Amino acid sequence: MNGQSQFAKPGSVMVTGAGGNLGGKAVEALGAAPWCKRIIGTVFGDEAPQFSPAAQAKLTLIRADLSRFDPAWDDAMAGVEGLLHCAAANPVPEATWEEAAISFDMIQALGLAALRHGVKRMVFLSSNHVMGGYKDPPLADRIGPGLLTTTLPPAPGTHWSNGHEMVDSTGYAASKLMGERCMALLAADSAGRLTTVTIRIGWVLRGDNKARDVNFSGTPGGVAAEGEMDAASTTALRWFRAMWLSNRDFTQLIEKSLTADPAAWPGPAILVNGNSRNQNKGWSVEEAERWLGFDPKDDLYAELEKS
């Protein structure tokens, strides 16, 4: 954007998917952030997530269908300054095309509502699966350490075996890619009222999110088949390990994405990778460092050596 900015840290933040893995971790991060005074969390169905007293003191939970206009969540957006979109119809790579379409409906509905309500910053959690085609040749031959940047052409969909069956994340990845484009369009058409950050999130496991628990199943919390790994499984494990994002680095990245001053950004919408500072990785965090001030502290391979 290259100019003077009047951006202020959002005191009121809505977190969609607050009952999920990433949404729940984000709520806890905001609960501990002194600049965040109010959190509105959306949940599905009968979800009943539990939070720390610090997060609970700021939090109001609402149950709503985010894929269409609904006063239950639209009214709650009044006064919201920051919107963190973590929710999905099915937040795993194996999501069907139907589920992926519903997830994209959520992005559109929330983005348009953000414009109506004057939200200043919207953060969308996209996925590394938008670049899944770079796991294997011929695209894999084009990247080396630090060369997998957000400026490369997208290659939606990762293909791998979890040891039980072949998995194809193309539907899930396609909806994320369309979400990225939607974020850019919303910001561009807002006349400077809305700035957006899209993060291609790497691997964030539930709970303690230990480096040693990353496996070639390809799904956070998934269980890989036991026994000796073949060459394809070894490649998949290396790919998934390279994109690990520790809890500490996830917390920092979410906070930076919601609070970064956009004055020096190249435009009102930016796209960054979200992973820790892992050795021997193809993924670059240069854009996140430059535009958000992200400074990842953890390294999967260093953590594995401690195990």
N, C-alpha and C positions, 0 to 999 in steps of 0.2 A: 504494500500500500504506500510505502515510502512517503511518510509525512507525519504531521503531528497527530497524536491520538488522544481521545478523551476516555479511553477504555478504563473501566474500574472493575475490580474483582467482583464477581457475582455473589451477592449476599444470600440470594435465594436460588436453589438449584433443584431441578426435577431430574430424577434418575429413573429411567424406565428399566423394567426387568430387575427391580430391587430384590426379588426373591431368588435370583439366579446367582451363579458363581461370580461373574464379573460385576454385576450390579450390586451384589451384597458387599463385595470388597470395596467398591466405590463409595457406598453409603458409609462404611466404617471410616474410610479416608476423609470424607467430608465431615463426619462427626468429630474428627480430631483437628480439623482445619479451623483456626480462629476466625478467618474471614468469612466462612460460611455460617450463616445464622439460622437458615431454615432449609429443610430437605423435604421434598415431596417425592415419595417413591411409589411407582406403580407395580402391581403384582397381578398374576393371573389366577383365576379360579380360587381354589381353597388354600393357596400358599400362605404360610404363616411363618415367615423368616424371623429369626431372633437376632437382636443386635445388642451391642454394648450400651451401657447407660448413657455414655456421651452421645452416641448416634441417636439413640431412642429419644433423648431430650429435644432433639431438633426435628425429628422425623414425623411426618404424617403419611400414612399408607392409604392408597386408594386402589380399588379393584376395577379394572376396566379393559375393554377390548380396544386395543390401540390401532387396529387395522381400519377403523372407520371413525367418523366423527361421533363423539359421545360426550355429552355434557359432564359426565363423571370425571373425565380427565381434562376436557377443554376448560371447564370452569376453574379447575385446580391450577391451571397454567397462568392465571391472572397474577401478575406481580413477579413471575419467575424471570430471572435475569440470565440464568445458565441452564441449558438442557443437555443432559448426558444420555444418549440413546444406546442402551445395552441390550434391549429386549429383542427377541426373535420368536417366530412361531415355533421353531425347533432349532435351538442354538448349537446343533452339531453338524459336522460336515456331511453326514449321511442324509440330511434333510431332503425331502422329496421336492419335486418342482412345484407342487401345489403349496407346500409349506414355504418354499422360497418366495413364491408370489405373494403370499400373505405377509411375509416379512417385509417385502418391498412396499406393500400397501401401508404398513406401519410408518415407514420412513416418509412417504409422501404426506400422509395425514398429519404426522407430527411436525414436519417441516413447514407445511402451510400454516398450521396453528402457531408455530413459533413466530412466523411473520406477522400474523394477526395480533399477537399479544406483545410484540415488541421485544422478544427475547434478544439479548445482545450477543450471546455466544452459544453455538450448538456444536456439540462434540459427538461424532458418530463412530462407533466401534465397528470398523470393517474387519477384514480378515486377511491373513497371509495366503489364504486359498485363492485370492484374486491373482496371485502369482504362482499358483501351484504347478503350472506347466514348466517352470524353470527347474523343477526337481530332476527331470530326466532329459536325456538328449532328444533333439538337438539343441534346445534352449539352454540346457545345463552347461553346454560347452562354451557359452558366451559369458559366463559370470565367474568371477573369482572372489576372494575375500573382500568384502566391502563394496562389491560392484552391483549388488542387487538393490537398486535405488528405486524410488517412486517415479522416476522419469522414464523408466523402461516401459515398453508397451505391455499392457496386462496380458496374462495368459491364464484365464480362469479355469480352475479345476485341477485338483491333485488326484492322481491315480496311484493306489498302493494296495498291498495285501496286509490285513491286520493279523494274518496267521490263520484266520478262519474263513475269510471271504475277500474278494476284491471290493474295494471301495472307490467310488467316484464322487467327488464333491462339486461337480460342475454346476448343478442347480443352486446349491448354497453359495458358491463363489459368484455366480452370475448376479444373484440378487444383491450381494455386497457391492459388486462393481457398479451396478445401476444406482445403488445408494450413494456411492462416491460421486457419481455424476450429478445426482440430485442435489447433494450438498453444495457443489460448486455452482449450480444453477440458482439455487435459493439465495446464496450469498451475493452472486452477481446481480440479481434482480432486486435486492433489498435497498439499493441506494445508500449503502454504507451502514444500515441499521443493524444488520446481522453479519457476524463473521463466523466461519465454520472451520473446525479441525476434524479431519478424518484420519483415524489411526488404523493401520493394518496390524491388528493385534496378533502377537505370536502365541506361544503356549503358556497359558496360566492355569495351572491345575487347581482343583478345589483344595480348601484347607491350607495347610502349610506350604503347598506348592514346592516340594523338594525336587531338586535337580535330578536326583537318582530315580525319581518316579516317572520321568519322561520316558516313554517307550514307543515302539513302532506301531501301536494300535491306531495312532492318528487322532484320538479323541481324548481330551482331558478327562481323567478318571477311567479311561478304557483299559482293558486287560489284554495284553498281547499273548499270543500263543507261546507256550513254553517249548523249550528245546533249542537246538542250535539254529541260529539265523542263517538264511541264505543271503546271496549277494543283494537281492532286491530289498530284503528286510534291513540289511545293514545300511543301504542307501537311505531308506525311509527314516531309520533311527537318526542318522546323521542330519538329515534335513529337519526333522522335528526338534532335535536338540539345539540346532543353530538358532531357532527362533524362540527359545525359552525366555520368558519375562518374569522375573522374580516378583514376589509380593511387594517388596520395598520399591523396586523400580516401577511397578504398575502404579502404586500410590503416587509416586512422584510424577509420572507421566500424566495421570488423570488431573492432578492439581495444576500442572503446567499448562495443560490443554485448555482448562477452564479459565485460567488467569493470565495467560501470556498477552502482552500488549501487541496488537497487530500492526503497529506503525511501520515496522521494518519488513513486513511480509511482502511477497511479490504480488499479492492480490488478497481479496477478502476471504478466500478459501484456500486452505493448505492441506496437503496430504503427506503423512509421515509413516514410517515403519515404527512398530512398537515391540522392541525386544531388548534384552539386557546386553551388556557388553561381552558377549560370548566369543571365545577364541575360535579361530578358523571358521568364521561365519561368512556367508555370502551377503547377508542382510546388512544394509547400511542404516545407521541412525543419524547420519549427517544432517538431514533436513530437520529432524526433531531437535538436534543440538542447536542448529543455527536459528531456527524460528521460534522454538519454545524454551530454549535454555535447558533442555533435558540433558541430564548427566548420569547415565546408568552406572550403578556401582557394582553390580554382581556379574559373575561369569560362571556359567554352568560347569565348565570343565574344571575350574578352580574348586567349585563346590564338590564335584565328583571326587577330586583328589582327597578331600577331607573325609569322605564317607568311609 
